Amino acid sequence: MATDLTAPAPSRIDVAPIQRRTVRLLFVTQIIGGVGVTIGVTVGALLAARIAGTAVAGLAQSAGVVGGALLAVPVTRIMMGYGRRPGLVTAYLVGAAGGVLVVLAAVTRQVPLLFLGMLLFGGGTAANLQARYTAVDLAEPARRGRQLSVVVWATTVGAVAAPNFAALADRTTRGWGLPPLAGPFAFSAVAFTLAAGVLLALLRPDPLLTARRLAAAEAPEAAGGPAATGGRGAGMRVAWRVVRARPAARLGIAAVAVGHLVMVAVMSMTPVRLGEYHSDAAVLGVVGVVLSLHIAGMYALSPVVGWLTDRLGRRPVILGGLAVLLAACAVAGVSGHHTPGLSVGLVLLGLGWSGTMVAGSTLLSESVPAAVRPSVQGLSDLTMGLAGAAAGALSGFVMQVAGYPTLTLLAAIATVPLLALALRPASVPAPDEEDRQCG
C-alpha cells in the first residue's frame, strides 16, 4: 500500500469529496467501535472485582488502557508506512481478540488470562482514538477542530447506549452458558470485527496517503523526505524530539494526557462506588445509566467544543476543560452515596475531558510537520494511555485504603501542572508549510 504514494496526486478539487466521504465512514465505524469499547468498560472493573478482588479491579481496568497505549506504537508504525486503513483495521482486530480472551478468562476464572485479554482489548480504544486524527488528514486548517470533533461526537451514538446494552448482553449470553459479566465482552469482539471489516472494504483512498501525494505534488522538493517514503524513519524518538522543540505541541500532548488521567481515575472506580450501596441485581442497571450520562458528557457536545476550539482558540478551550474537570472532582467527591450527585459529577467529568481532548488533539496536530504527524499523534496516544493506566492502576488501591472522596481530591491535584503550562505565555506558531499544502 505504500506504493500508493507513487499514484497520481489528486487535484485540489478532488480533496473535498474525499474528506467528506472519509468523515462519514469514520462516523459510522466510531459508532460501532464505541459500542464495543464502552460495553467492555462498563463491566470490566466489576468482572475483575468478581474474579480477583476490588484492589485488583483498577489494575485490570488499567490493563486495557495500557494495551491501547502500547498498541499506539505499532499501529502508528503501520500508518506511517502504509496509511490509516491498515493501522485502524489491525487495532480493531487486536481488540476483538482481546474480547474473546476476556470471555475465556471469565469462564476459567484465570486472572492472568483476564489481564492479557484486557491488554489486547485496548486495541479497540487505540483504533477509536486514532480515528480522530484520520479526520484531519485532509481537513482545511480553519475547520480542523470541527472535523476532529465530529468523529469524536460519533462515538456518542454507540457509547451512550452501550452501557445499557451490557445488561441485555449479559442476560442473552447466560442462556448460552457464559458466566455473569462475560457476555458484554463477546458482543464487543463482534463489534470490533465489524468495524474492521467496514474500514478494510471502504476506507479508500487512504486519507493519509492522499494527503502525502498532494503535498509531494505541491512541494516536489519534499519528495525525498519522510512524507514521500511513508515516514518509516519517523519513530517515537524522532517524534519526541519534534515535540520537545515545540511548546504548542507539548501543551497539546499534556492537555490530552492529563485530561485522560483525571477522567480514568474517577470514572473507573465509580462503578465500584455504586456497587457499595446497590444490590447485585440492580447495580448493572444503575451503572449503565450513570456511565451513559458520563459518556454523553464526553461526546455529545464535542461538536460545540470543536467549534469553540476553532473560534476561540486551542488554549482557552484547554483551560475551560481544566476548570470543568476540577468542578467534576468536587461534585463527585462530596456526593457520598447519592447517585444523582455522582451522575452530575460524571457528566462534568466527561465535559472536561472533551475540552482537553478536542482542543489538545487539534493543537498537537497543527503544531508539527506533516511528515512526522502520525508518529507524534502516536506518541500522544501512548502518553495519554500510560497516564490513564497509572491512574487506573492506583485508583483501586486509593479507593480501598482512603475511599472515593480522596481519590477525587488526588485527581483534582493532578491538574495543577497542566494548569501552569497552559497559563504560561507562549506564542502560537504559524501553520507549517505542509499544513497549508495538505489543508
Salt bridges, closest charged atoms under 4 A:
ASP137 OD2 - ARG84 NE 2.76
ASP170 OD2 - ARG174 NH2 2.90
GLU218 OE2 - ARG12 NH2 2.74
GLU276 OE1 - ARG273 NH1 3.24
GLU276 OE1 - HIS337 NE2 3.45
ASP280 OD1 - ARG50 NH2 3.58
ASP310 OD2 - ARG146 NE 2.94
ASP310 OD1 - ARG314 NH1 3.11
GLU366 OE1 - ARG144 NH1 3.96
GLU366 OE1 - ARG314 NH2 2.67
ASP381 OD1 - ARG132 NH2 3.03
ASP432 OD1 - ARG246 NH1 3.46
GLU433 OE1 - ARG436 NH2 2.27
ASP435 OD1 - ARG144 NH2 3.89
ASP435 OD1 - ARG373 NH2 2.08
